[in-house]
Amino acid sequence: MNPYRQDQVKVAVATGDITSYETTKLIRNTYTLLSVTLLFSALMAGVSIAIQPPSFTGIACLLGALALIWLVLPKTANSTAGLGVVFAITGLMGFGLGPMLTHYLSMPNGGSVVMTALGSTATIFLALSGYVMITKRDFTFMRGFLMTGLIVAIVSMLVLLGASMFGYHMPMASLALSAMIAMLMAGFLLYDTSRIVNGGETNYILATVGLYLSIYNLFVSLLHLTGAFSGDD
């Protein structure tokens, strides 16, 4: 530990504010890493758009990222190796987003659709995170509701996927699911930020991945909705 950081800790301990110091440190590390990984993910999405991989790339990258989240991240979250895992996860998810972005960008007014979804995602994230940061309200009571909603969303997604495989397409149900996921992700942003601010989460690597996943899914859902209501989907 450098002398300056040591003095900061001593002051925090002396004033009885060590919890506040650790929370501030967690917030700084989390949002710094989140910013960098979002930029890296956007870069990988750009690479994907440029090289135009096969359409199944999205699913393959998503499965790879999920495997890292479930099997590797828990074992590395408390070490520097966890940083590499976070970049691998966000890089895969960004690259896998390429075919979807290419689909929307190829349509009339596609650039506007993508930018609208991106701007809406950023606005929602900043508004919800800022609200929790300022008020320090505890939203952990939402855990049960959010987990139940997530299970319902996953089951609904599988049903729609199965129906489409048999030639049954339900666009309205798909839009309703996207709206549901967007609301769920907004709830997860409140929940995850609340845990960071109020001490429920103390690992900035895990906190970063949680926020990234909510932002990613919120963007994808808003992209679908924006594309549909603009007549491009």
N, C-alpha and C positions, 0 to 999 in steps of 0.2 A: 504494500500500500504506500502511495507517495505521501510526503509530509503534509501537503495541502489537504488531501482527502482524510488523513489521520486527524488533522485539526478539526475538520468538519464533523467527524464522528465524535470527537471529544466534546465539542460544543453541543451537539445533539444530546449526548448522554448527560452532560452537566445541566442542561435545561429541561431534561425529562422529555425531550421531543424526538427520541430515537425512532419511534414508530413513524412519525411524520417524515423523517429523513429517509427511511427505507422505502416508504411509499413514493416519495418524490423520485428517488433513484429508480424504482421499478417503472414508474410512468415514463421517465426520460428514456430508459433503455428500451422499453416496449415500443414507444412511438418512433424512436429513431430506427430500430430494426424494422418496424412495420413500413416506414417510409421507404427504406432502401429495398425491401423485398417487393413492395408494390412496383417500384421503378424497374426492378429486375424482371418481375413478372410481365410488365408491359413490354419490356425489351424482347423477351422470349416470344410474346404474342406477335410482335412485329416481325421477328425472324420466321415464325410459322407462316405468317401471311405472305412473306416474301418467297418462301420455298414451296408453299402450297402442298403440304403432306396429304395423304389419303384421309378421307372423312372419318375413318375409324380411329384416327389419331387422338381425338378428343377423349373417347372412352378409354383407350389404352393409357393415356397420360393420367386420367383421373384415377384409374385402378392402381397405377404405380404410386401416385401421391397418397392414396388411401392406405396402401400397404406400408409406406413409410410412416404415416401418422400412427397407425395402429401397432406396428411391429418394431419400428426403429426409434421413433421419437421418444417414447417413454423411457427408453434405456439410455438415451444420450442427452436428455433435456438439462441435466445438471453438469454438463461438461461443454468444453468448446466445440466438441464434435457435433453438438446439437445445432450450432450455427450452420454448419454445412448441410445438415439434414433439412433445416428450414429453407435454405436456398434451393435445395433439390426439390422440395415439395412445391414451393411457389414457382420455381422455374418450369416444372412439369405442368402445373395447372395453367400457367400463362401460355406455354407452347400449345397445350391442348385446346386453348380458347381460339387459336388461330383459324381453324376451319369454320367455326361459328361466325367469327368476325368477317371472314371472307364472304360468307353467305349474305350477311347483311350489307356489307359494303358494295357488293355487286348489284344491289337493287337501287332503283331510283330513290334519291334522297337518303341513301344508306348512310352516308357520312354524318348527316344531321341526326339520324336515328341513334347511331353509336355515341355521338357526342352528348345527346340529350340524356341517354341512359347513364353515361359516365358522369355528367354534371349532377344528375339527380342523386346518384350514389354518393358522390362526394358531399353534396349538401346534407343528405340524411345522416351520413356518418359524422360529419362535423357538428351538426346540430344536436344529435343524440349524445355523442361523447362529451361535447361542451356542456350540455345540460347536467350530466352526471358529475362532471368535474367540478362545476360551480356549486351545485346543490349538495353533492355527496349523498344523494338519496340511495337507499339500499333496495335494489331490485332483485335480490336473490330469491325472493318469494315467488318469482316467475318460473323458477326451474321446472317444477312439475308440469305446468301448462306448456312451456316451451318443448319439453321432451315429448309430451303427448302429441303436440302438434307436429313435431318432427317425424315421429313414427307414422302418423296419419299421412303426412306428405310423402314419405318414402313408399308406403303401401300404395297410395294413389298413383305415384309415378310408375311403379311396377305394373299396376293395372292398365294404365294408359299405354305403356310400352308393349305389354302383351296384346292389347287390343289392336295396336297399330301393326303388329307383326301378322295379324290375321286379316288385315285390310280395313279395320274399323278405325276411322279417324274422328276424334272428338275435339275440334278446335276450341269450343267454348269451355270444355272441361279442362283443357290444357291451359287456357288463359286464367281460369279460376285457380288452378294449382299454382301458377306463377305468382298470382296476387297473394295467395296464401303464404308461399315461400318468402316473398318480399316482406310481408308483415312479420313472419317468424324471425327473419334475419334482423329486422329492426329491433325486435324484442331481445334477440341474442346480443346485439350491440349494447343495449342498455344493461343486460345481465352481466356480460363480460367486463364492461367498463366499471360497473359497480363493484365487481369482485376485485378488480385491480385497485380501485380507489379505497375500498374499505377493508383490504387485507385478506380477502378470500382467495386471492391468487398471489403467490410470491415469486413465481418463476417467470421471468420476462420472455423466455423462449416459448413456453406454453401459452402465455398471454398473447404473444404476437400471432401464433398460429390460429388461435381462437378468433381473434379479430379479423385476420386475413380471410378465413373461411366465410365469415359472415359477410364481409365486403364483397368477396368474389360471388357468392350465391345471390346477394342482393343485386349486383350488377347484371348477372345473367338473367334474373327474373325481370328486372326493369327493361332490359334489352328486348326480351320477348314481348312484354306488354307494349313498349314504345313502338316496336316494329309492327305489331298487330293493329294498334290504333292509328298508326300513320298510313295504314294501307299497304305496308311493305312486307307483311308476313302472311 
